[in-house]
């Protein structure tokens, strides 16, 4: 390879994306009314205090509900408003006026709250994953159809500038028809372990990381490829966390093994989590700093899958939850060439991240470029020794700036929908169905057809 040809951000939507995401061209005539169920860390943070701070002229909360009264009271304090709280979700739906119900509860309960809201005549915004199994998925699809209301699934990762530029290059046909994809995602031992401390480590609550975490990645694949899955063959095991240790406790606080456990974590150093969880354990018994070696953990910590798409693309995917670093790599093989890109791989970037703090920094909502650092996408043509590098600024904000851009499209620039970037129930279904099929494939040791799980017919070309 004799030379690089560096190109700047070239996406058709690039100009709009580079604007200050908090600046509005035109505010809605009246504030959008929101009611919310589920007031944990993500719910009361990104969907609460951050939303209020960033879009205070656009939205207002009219009702809050959580099954933990202490956490609900704390959320109301954080929101700094007189928004009424409801001990009963049904009571809130009967009394509240809202344009959207925001669902940010435990994954396995999403369907309950979504379906009730739709049947009461509300539109819904739900955190990903939309739900955790095929039966609950059908309940949501049926409720949306009969109610005439809509569900927005919060696939924020689509909205990062880096991922939009990759979508642009794929859509342009730059390397011809895509035939295969290699996609590897790495969670480090700090962020990865945290899924095993929380309710996410229980299959019955999260549907496993195949659903809770990988739904992000599968949705990106579906969107980038503009196609839908037809078959999944998967492998997975639990061989690092859970029962795979000689000692264990109930929680980190007061643990007799804290001096010898590399995963000891002091929740008392995070006052926000103390106020939300530690001070409210007596209400529901939920322990936020649970032991990563608990025998109750039953999800996989090592996963790989091969996904066959309706347009003929084969995708090879893996997820590791105990890597020394956190990041991802992807490569698209086309008839005319290859596209590769990555995020936060230490030996490929100029600066080394503090892995212990990396996720906290990445999820901060401050919208700013990280110095002169950029994300790179390599494009190389067959029979050509040269290659091009496309770049976008590296953004220090939630999901590469995707969080706030998604919310802006929800509440301000509602007609800004490049490449159908706003996700609905079909997108939500097709992403989780890959993970659900993967679970079934592992259990039954065979390829699983998506048609076994849904009456939705996978589309070769979505749009």
matplotlib code that plots the C-alpha trace (Angstrom):
import matplotlib.pyplot as plt

x = [0.0, 1.8, -0.2, -3.3, -5.8, -7.5, -11.0, -13.1, -16.7, -18.5, -22.0, -24.9, -26.3, -22.9, -23.7, -26.7, -24.9, -22.0, -24.4, -24.7, -27.2, -28.7, -29.4, -33.0, -34.1, -37.7, -39.2, -42.5, -45.5, -46.0, -44.0, -44.1, -45.6, -43.8, -44.7, -42.1, -42.0, -38.7, -36.5, -33.2, -29.8, -30.5, -34.1, -33.5, -30.3, -30.4, -34.2, -34.6, -32.1, -30.2, -33.4, -34.6, -31.2, -30.7, -34.3, -36.0, -37.7, -39.1, -40.3, -42.0, -42.8, -46.3, -46.0, -43.5, -43.8, -41.4, -42.2, -39.6, -41.1, -37.7, -36.2, -39.2, -39.0, -35.3, -35.9, -38.5, -35.8, -33.4, -35.9, -36.4, -40.0, -43.5, -44.2, -46.8, -45.7, -47.9, -47.6, -49.7, -48.8, -52.4, -53.4, -50.8, -52.2, -55.7, -54.9, -51.9, -51.8, -48.8, -47.7, -45.3, -44.9, -41.2, -40.4, -37.1, -37.8, -36.1, -36.0, -38.3, -41.1, -41.0, -43.9, -46.2, -45.8, -45.7, -48.8, -50.8, -49.7, -50.7, -54.1, -54.7, -54.0, -50.5, -47.5, -44.4, -40.6, -38.9, -35.3, -33.6, -34.1, -37.8, -38.4, -36.8, -38.6, -40.7, -44.0, -43.6, -42.5, -45.7, -47.7, -46.1, -46.5, -50.2, -50.9, -49.3, -51.4, -54.7, -54.1, -53.0, -50.3, -46.6, -43.6, -40.1, -37.2, -34.2, -31.4, -29.1, -26.0, -27.4, -27.1, -23.3, -21.5, -19.2, -22.0, -23.9, -20.8, -20.4, -24.0, -23.4, -20.4, -22.3, -25.4, -23.3, -22.1, -18.5, -17.2, -20.0, -22.5, -21.7, -21.3, -20.0, -19.3, -16.9, -18.1, -16.3, -17.3, -15.2, -16.4, -13.5, -13.3, -14.6, -17.7, -18.3, -18.2, -20.9, -23.5, -22.9, -23.3, -26.8, -30.1, -28.7, -26.9, -30.2, -31.6, -35.2, -34.7, -32.4, -32.8, -29.0, -26.5, -27.5, -30.6, -29.8, -26.4, -26.1, -29.4, -27.4, -25.0, -27.6, -29.6, -26.6, -25.9, -29.6, -29.5, -26.1, -27.0, -30.6, -31.7, -33.2, -32.0, -33.3, -31.1, -28.8, -26.3, -24.7, -22.4, -22.1, -21.0, -20.6, -16.9, -15.5, -18.1, -20.7, -19.9, -16.4, -14.6, -13.5, -15.1, -18.2, -20.3, -23.7, -22.4, -19.2, -20.2, -18.8, -17.3, -14.7, -12.8, -12.4, -8.7, -8.2, -11.0, -10.0, -13.6, -14.3, -16.2, -17.0, -20.4, -20.1, -17.8, -20.7, -23.2, -25.7, -25.9, -26.0, -29.0, -30.8, -30.1, -28.3, -30.7, -33.7, -32.8, -35.3, -38.2, -37.5, -34.3, -32.4, -28.6, -26.7, -23.2, -24.0, -21.2, -20.0, -19.3, -23.0, -24.3, -27.5, -25.8, -27.0, -26.3, -23.4, -20.2, -18.7, -20.8, -20.4, -22.9, -23.2, -26.2, -27.6, -29.4, -32.3, -30.1, -27.5, -25.0, -23.3, -22.3, -19.9, -20.4, -18.7, -19.0, -16.5, -17.2, -13.8, -11.4, -8.5, -9.9, -13.2, -14.0, -15.1, -14.0, -16.0, -15.2, -17.5, -16.4, -17.8, -17.6, -15.4, -13.5, -13.5, -14.6, -13.1, -13.5, -13.1, -13.6, -11.3, -8.8, -5.7, -3.1, -4.9, -5.5, -3.2, -4.1, -4.5, -7.8, -8.1, -10.1, -11.5, -13.1, -13.7, -17.4, -18.1, -16.4, -18.0, -21.4, -21.0, -23.5, -21.2, -21.0, -17.5, -14.7, -11.9, -9.0, -8.0, -8.8, -10.9, -12.7, -11.4, -13.0, -10.7, -11.9, -9.8, -10.7, -9.8, -6.7, -5.5, -2.6, -3.9, -6.6, -8.7, -9.3, -12.6, -12.7, -15.2, -14.4, -14.3, -17.1, -17.0, -20.7, -23.1, -22.7, -20.4, -22.9, -25.7, -27.8, -28.5, -28.9, -31.5, -33.4, -33.2, -34.8, -37.5, -38.4, -37.2, -36.2, -38.9, -38.7, -34.9, -34.8, -31.8, -31.7, -34.7, -32.5, -35.5, -36.3, -39.7, -41.1, -40.0, -36.4, -36.8, -38.2, -35.5, -32.7, -33.9, -35.0, -31.3, -30.5, -33.5, -32.6, -29.0, -30.2, -32.4, -29.5, -27.2, -29.8, -30.8, -27.4, -28.8, -29.4, -32.6, -34.8, -36.2, -39.5, -39.7, -40.1, -42.3, -44.8, -42.8, -41.3, -37.6, -37.0, -34.0, -34.1, -35.8, -36.1]
y = [0.0, 3.0, 5.9, 7.1, 9.5, 11.2, 12.5, 14.5, 13.9, 13.4, 12.2, 13.9, 14.5, 15.6, 19.4, 19.0, 16.5, 18.9, 21.6, 22.2, 19.4, 21.6, 24.5, 24.5, 25.8, 26.1, 25.1, 23.2, 25.4, 23.8, 21.6, 17.8, 16.1, 13.0, 10.4, 7.9, 4.4, 3.1, 5.5, 3.7, 5.1, 5.2, 6.2, 9.1, 10.1, 10.1, 10.0, 12.4, 14.9, 15.0, 15.4, 18.2, 20.0, 19.7, 20.2, 22.1, 24.5, 21.5, 18.9, 18.6, 15.7, 15.1, 11.8, 9.4, 5.8, 3.2, 0.1, 1.3, 4.4, 5.5, 5.6, 7.4, 10.1, 10.5, 10.9, 13.6, 15.4, 15.1, 16.4, 19.5, 20.0, 19.4, 16.4, 14.1, 10.6, 7.5, 4.3, 2.6, 2.5, 1.9, 5.0, 7.1, 6.1, 6.9, 10.4, 11.7, 13.8, 12.8, 12.7, 9.8, 7.3, 6.6, 3.0, 2.5, -0.5, -4.0, -5.4, -8.4, -6.0, -3.7, -5.5, -5.1, -1.3, -0.7, -2.7, -1.0, 2.4, 1.6, 0.3, 3.4, 5.5, 6.7, 6.7, 5.1, 5.6, 2.5, 1.9, -1.0, -3.9, -3.6, -6.8, -10.2, -13.0, -13.7, -14.0, -10.6, -9.2, -10.3, -8.8, -5.4, -5.7, -6.7, -3.8, -1.2, -2.4, -2.5, 0.8, 2.9, 4.4, 4.2, 2.9, 4.5, 2.2, 4.2, 2.9, 5.8, 4.2, 4.7, 8.5, 8.8, 10.7, 7.8, 5.2, 7.6, 8.0, 4.3, 4.0, 6.6, 4.7, 1.5, 3.0, 4.7, 1.3, 2.4, -1.2, -2.9, -5.4, -6.4, -10.2, -10.7, -8.9, -9.6, -7.8, -8.1, -6.3, -6.2, -5.2, -4.6, -6.1, -3.0, -2.2, -5.9, -7.0, -4.5, -6.4, -9.4, -7.3, -6.1, -7.7, -8.1, -11.2, -13.1, -14.5, -14.0, -10.3, -9.3, -12.1, -12.4, -10.0, -11.5, -9.4, -6.6, -5.6, -7.2, -5.7, -2.5, -4.3, -6.3, -3.2, -1.5, -4.5, -4.6, -0.8, -0.7, -3.7, -2.4, -6.0, -8.4, -11.7, -15.1, -17.6, -17.7, -20.3, -19.4, -20.6, -19.3, -20.2, -18.9, -19.6, -16.5, -15.0, -16.6, -20.0, -19.9, -18.8, -20.4, -17.7, -15.5, -13.2, -11.5, -8.0, -6.0, -4.0, -5.9, -8.7, -10.7, -11.3, -7.7, -7.7, -10.6, -10.0, -7.9, -7.2, -5.6, -2.3, 0.3, 1.7, 4.2, 6.2, 7.0, 9.2, 9.1, 5.3, 5.3, 7.7, 5.7, 2.1, 1.7, 3.9, 2.2, -1.5, -2.0, -1.4, -4.1, -5.9, -5.0, -4.9, -2.8, -4.0, -7.7, -10.3, -11.1, -14.7, -15.3, -18.7, -17.1, -15.7, -17.7, -15.6, -16.1, -14.2, -15.4, -15.4, -15.8, -16.2, -16.5, -14.6, -15.1, -12.1, -12.1, -10.3, -13.0, -11.4, -13.6, -11.8, -13.3, -11.7, -12.1, -10.5, -10.8, -9.5, -9.7, -8.0, -5.8, -3.0, -1.9, -1.2, -2.8, -3.6, -4.3, -5.1, -5.3, -7.3, -6.2, -7.4, -4.3, -3.9, -3.7, -1.2, -1.4, 0.7, 0.5, 2.4, 2.5, -0.3, 0.8, -0.2, 1.6, 4.9, 7.7, 7.9, 5.1, 5.3, 4.7, 1.5, 1.7, 5.1, 4.6, 3.8, 6.6, 9.1, 7.7, 8.0, 11.5, 13.8, 16.7, 17.3, 18.1, 16.8, 14.9, 17.2, 16.6, 12.9, 11.3, 8.1, 6.5, 4.4, 2.6, 1.9, -0.2, -1.3, -4.6, -4.6, -1.3, -0.8, 2.6, 3.1, 6.0, 7.0, 8.8, 10.7, 12.1, 13.9, 11.7, 13.0, 12.7, 12.1, 9.2, 6.7, 9.0, 11.8, 9.6, 10.0, 13.7, 13.6, 10.9, 12.9, 16.0, 14.1, 12.9, 16.2, 19.0, 18.0, 15.4, 15.5, 14.8, 11.1, 10.3, 6.7, 6.0, 6.5, 6.6, 3.1, 1.6, -1.8, -3.7, -2.5, -3.4, -6.9, -7.8, -6.8, -8.9, -11.8, -12.4, -12.6, -14.8, -17.1, -17.2, -18.4, -21.0, -22.1, -22.6, -24.5, -26.8, -26.9, -26.1, -23.2, -21.3, -19.7, -16.2, -17.5, -19.9, -16.9, -14.5, -14.1, -11.1, -12.0, -11.0, -8.4, -8.6, -4.8, -2.9, 0.4]
z = [0.0, -1.2, 0.0, 1.9, 0.6, 3.6, 2.9, 5.4, 6.4, 3.1, 4.1, 2.6, 6.1, 7.3, 7.3, 9.6, 11.9, 12.4, 13.8, 17.5, 18.4, 21.1, 18.7, 17.3, 14.0, 15.2, 18.5, 18.5, 19.2, 22.6, 24.8, 24.2, 27.2, 28.5, 31.2, 32.2, 33.7, 35.1, 37.0, 37.4, 36.3, 32.5, 33.0, 35.4, 33.7, 29.9, 29.7, 32.7, 33.9, 30.6, 28.6, 30.9, 30.7, 27.0, 25.8, 28.6, 26.1, 24.2, 26.6, 30.0, 32.3, 33.4, 35.2, 36.8, 37.9, 39.4, 41.4, 43.9, 45.8, 47.1, 43.7, 42.3, 45.0, 44.2, 40.5, 41.2, 43.2, 40.3, 37.8, 40.0, 39.0, 40.4, 38.1, 39.8, 40.8, 40.7, 42.7, 40.1, 36.4, 35.4, 37.5, 35.7, 32.3, 33.4, 34.7, 32.8, 29.7, 27.5, 23.9, 24.7, 27.5, 27.9, 28.9, 30.7, 32.9, 33.2, 29.7, 30.3, 31.5, 28.5, 26.7, 29.7, 29.8, 26.1, 25.4, 28.2, 27.0, 23.4, 24.4, 26.4, 23.3, 23.9, 21.6, 23.2, 23.3, 24.5, 25.4, 23.5, 23.5, 22.6, 24.6, 25.3, 23.6, 20.5, 22.4, 24.0, 20.6, 19.0, 21.8, 21.0, 17.3, 17.6, 20.1, 17.9, 14.9, 16.7, 18.6, 15.6, 17.8, 17.2, 19.1, 18.7, 19.6, 20.9, 18.7, 19.5, 18.0, 14.5, 15.1, 15.7, 12.9, 12.4, 11.9, 9.6, 7.4, 7.2, 6.2, 3.5, 2.0, 2.0, 0.4, -2.3, -3.5, -3.2, -3.0, -4.9, -3.6, -0.1, 0.3, 3.9, 7.2, 10.1, 13.3, 16.6, 19.8, 23.0, 26.5, 28.9, 32.3, 33.9, 31.8, 30.9, 34.5, 35.4, 33.4, 35.7, 38.9, 37.9, 36.9, 33.4, 34.5, 34.8, 31.6, 32.8, 33.1, 30.3, 27.8, 28.0, 26.4, 23.0, 23.5, 26.0, 24.5, 21.1, 19.9, 19.5, 17.2, 15.3, 14.6, 13.2, 10.9, 9.8, 9.1, 7.4, 5.2, 4.6, 4.9, 7.5, 8.9, 7.8, 9.8, 12.8, 14.0, 17.3, 20.0, 23.6, 27.1, 30.6, 31.4, 33.1, 35.4, 37.6, 39.0, 37.5, 40.6, 43.9, 46.1, 46.0, 48.1, 47.8, 47.1, 47.1, 50.2, 53.2, 51.1, 53.0, 49.7, 48.6, 49.0, 46.7, 44.2, 41.1, 40.5, 43.9, 43.2, 45.8, 45.0, 47.8, 45.6, 43.2, 45.1, 42.4, 42.5, 46.3, 46.2, 43.6, 44.7, 48.0, 50.0, 48.4, 48.7, 51.4, 49.0, 46.4, 47.5, 44.4, 44.9, 42.5, 43.5, 43.2, 43.1, 39.6, 40.8, 41.8, 41.1, 40.0, 36.9, 33.9, 30.8, 28.4, 28.7, 25.4, 22.2, 18.5, 15.6, 11.9, 10.5, 7.0, 5.5, 3.0, 0.5, 0.7, 3.0, 5.6, 8.9, 11.4, 14.8, 18.2, 21.6, 24.4, 27.9, 29.6, 27.2, 28.5, 26.3, 25.0, 21.4, 18.1, 14.6, 11.5, 7.8, 4.8, 1.9, -1.5, -5.0, -5.8, -2.6, 1.2, 3.9, 7.4, 10.4, 14.2, 17.4, 20.5, 19.6, 21.6, 19.1, 16.3, 18.0, 19.0, 22.7, 25.2, 27.1, 30.9, 30.6, 34.1, 33.3, 29.6, 29.7, 32.1, 29.8, 26.7, 28.2, 29.3, 27.5, 27.0, 23.2, 22.2, 19.9, 21.5, 20.6, 17.0, 17.2, 14.4, 13.6, 10.4, 7.7, 5.3, 1.7, -0.7, -4.2, -5.7, -7.9, -6.4, -4.0, -2.8, -0.2, 1.1, 4.6, 5.4, 8.7, 11.2, 14.5, 17.6, 19.8, 23.6, 24.2, 24.7, 21.9, 19.9, 20.0, 18.9, 22.1, 21.8, 18.0, 18.3, 20.9, 18.7, 15.9, 18.3, 19.7, 17.4, 13.9, 13.5, 9.7, 9.7, 9.0, 6.7, 5.6, 7.7, 10.8, 13.2, 14.4, 14.9, 16.0, 12.9, 13.5, 17.2, 16.3, 13.7, 16.1, 19.0, 16.9, 16.0, 19.7, 20.5, 17.6, 18.9, 22.3, 20.7, 18.4, 21.4, 23.3, 20.4, 18.7, 15.2, 12.9, 13.6, 11.0, 11.9, 10.4, 13.4, 15.7, 13.9, 11.1, 9.8, 6.5, 6.3, 3.6, 1.2, 0.8, 3.6, 1.7]

ax = plt.figure().add_subplot(projection="3d")
ax.plot(x, y, z, "-o")
ax.set_aspect("equal")
plt.show()
